[in-house]
Amino acid sequence: MIETLSRTWALLLGVMFLMVGNGIQGTLLGVRGSMEGFSTFQLSLVMSAYFAGFLGGSRFAPDLIRRVGHVRVFAALGSFISAILILYPTVTNPWAWIGLRVLMGFCFSGVYVTAESWLNNATSNANRGLALSLYMVAQMIGIISAQGLMTATDPSGFIPFVIPSVLVSIAFAPILLSITPTPAFERTRAMGVMELFRISPLSCVGVFLLGGVFSTVFGMASVYGGQTGLSVNQISTFVAAVYVGGLIAQFPLGLLSDRIDRRRVILYALAVGMCGGLLGAASGSYTLLVISALIVGGTANPLYGLFIAYGNDHLDADRMAAASGRFIFLNGIGATSGPLLTGWLMGVVGPVGFWFFIAALYALLLVYGIYRSFRRPARRPADTGNYAPVLPVSTAVAVSAAQEYYVETSDEETGGNAGATEEAPVDEETEPLPAPGAPAHETAAQS
């Protein structure tokens, strides 16, 4: 660990400061928007705009980096982020905020691509899993610290926007001055969404619907808190609980999925997350709301990495890099629609719609996961690689690095058969009948 920290400390420190700026804006804009009289629908558009921009950045930032280089892209996008944070309180108009949020999402996506490329370049096969874990912890600490910053300032003033702008500006100094050399950025072979769906339906549906869960929690929690009459301190604690839960549960669930059937861990986590959403909907006290946030966050963050690891279980090693971009695309589509649907539901049934939407997405995933468990036999833990933590805000670079780690550990443990499917997919309409006396699971469709 000491060697890994010595090689990546500047990057991790910079990322932590960046996440303070990113973590505070979601909470701050929800609270400030309510003070300015924005409607729930307008705030849902503002929150969705970030994820739309992030999705666009994931698509175009790599091409931009290849054209002008990591350093120029990193510095330019960082300057835009710092400027946007200052602009929010000067143009308190929902449509202006929507445009700024799209640009903010694009910039952060490009910054993440650059930072994660450097992280991947600064690590070796032996410490890639540890580096990804430290990167995730730095992100979570930054977001949680941002909620503490919210409690120390007045959201109706200018200071809450200035402080994260300064921190974002400072964040680039240790990265740009300490991280060398600049990594190469290679284009990976593309994979179609339908092709990936045929290989791993549960992973595709999982990252798509989980994008809605995460963006709802990340974007609409402060809006929910404002509508239910929570104070700024209570809203900040409520949002922080989401990430504390994810930080606590990430590694235990990941380790458990390496030792037993990964799909079973996914189903258990989905059931717990659904119960957390229902508890939030039924809770009548602030303490129960915080507990619900811990449960939802403790399942949503680890589930993203679990779904990607489960997809890797059924992918050949040479196709994992191509699949990483498709996972990001599906997650981004789900994330963009999450706040919009939540805002509509909150407008129909009231603030409790926030919890109903989260519980409904978990329930849909749980039902689909149970259905898939009858369609495809479980893989033995000995035939899979080790779980590597990635967050729903990670780009295809971090996902690809996690998949490289998966391949390396699987090769070590299974002798080089990483991710290979046991047999070709079988079309459900032409599925052969089982032989007399054969167990049903032996002829389950592999689609």
C-alpha positions, 0 to 999 in steps of 0.5 A: 500500500505504501508503494501505491500511495507514493505513486498516486498520492497527488492524483488521489489528493486532487481527486478528493478536492475535485469531489468536494466541488462535485459533491457540494453542487448537487446538494447546494443547487437543490437547496438553493433552487428551492430557496429561489422558488424553482419548481420540482420539475425544474429542479429535476431538469437541472439535476438530469442535465448533469448526467446528460452532460456526463454521458456526452463527455464520456463519448467525446472527451477521449477524442479530445484527449487524443487530439490535444493531450491530457494536460491541456484537456485537464487544465481547460476543463478544470478552469471551466468547472471552477468558473461554473461554480462561481456562475451559479449564484449570479444567474439564478434562472433554472434554464441557465442552470440547466445549461451550466449543469450540462457543461459541468457534467461534460467537464467532470466526465473529461476530468475523470477520464484524464485522472483515471487514465493517469491512475491506470498508467501509474499502477501495475498488475500487482497493485491495480485492485488496491489503486482502484480501491484507494481511488474510490475511497478518495472520491467518497471522502471528498463527497462526504466532506462536501456535505460537512462544508454545507453545514458550515456555510449559508446556502443563500449566500455566495460563499458556498459556491466560492469555496468549492471553486477554490478547492477545484482550482487547487485540486489540479496543482498536485496532479499537473505538477506531480503526475508523469509521464502522460499516458497514452490513450488508445481507442478500444474496439466497439461493442453494440448494446444488443450484443452485450445484452445477449451476453449478459442481460442482467448486467445490462438491465442492472447498470441501466436501472441502477443509473436511475437509482444513483442519479435520484439519490445524488441529484434529488435527495436535497430536493426531497429534503427541502420539500419535507422541511428538513434543515440544511444541516439535516439535508447534508447529514441525510446526503452524507449518509448515502455515501457513508453507507456505500463506503462501509458496504462496498468492500464486504459485499465485493469480498462476499461476491468473490466467495459465493455465487455473485448473482446471489449477492446481487439479489440479496443487495437488491432486496435490502435496497428495496426494503430501505426504499420502503422504510424511507417511504414509511418513516415518520422520523428523521432517524429512520430517514438517515437509516434508509439513506444508509441502506440505499447508499450501502446497496446502490454504490456496491451494486454497480461494481457487482453488475460489472463484475457479473458481466465480466463473468460471462465475457471473454477477456479480449472483449471486456474493454469494449464492453466498458463503454457500453456499460457507461452508456447504459448507466448514463441513459438511466441516470439522465432519466432518473431525476426526471421521473422522480420529479414527475412522481414527486409532483404527483404523490408528493415528496414520498415519490422519491422513495417510491421511485427508488424502491420500484427500481430495486423491485424491478431489478430484483424480479428480473434477477430472480427470473435470470437465475432460472435462465442461466446456471450460476458460475462457480466462484473459482471460475471468476475473477476478483471484484474491483470497486468502481462507482457509478460516476466512474468513466470507461477508463476506470471500468476498463481498469477494473476489468483488467484487474478481473482478468489478471486475478482470474488468470492467476486462479483459473489458469487463463480462462478468464471470463470465457462463457461456458457455451454459446448463447441459446435462443429462447425460442429454439432452446433444446429440450432436456434429456430425460432425467437431466436436471433442468439447470443443465439445459438453461438458456445461456442468453 
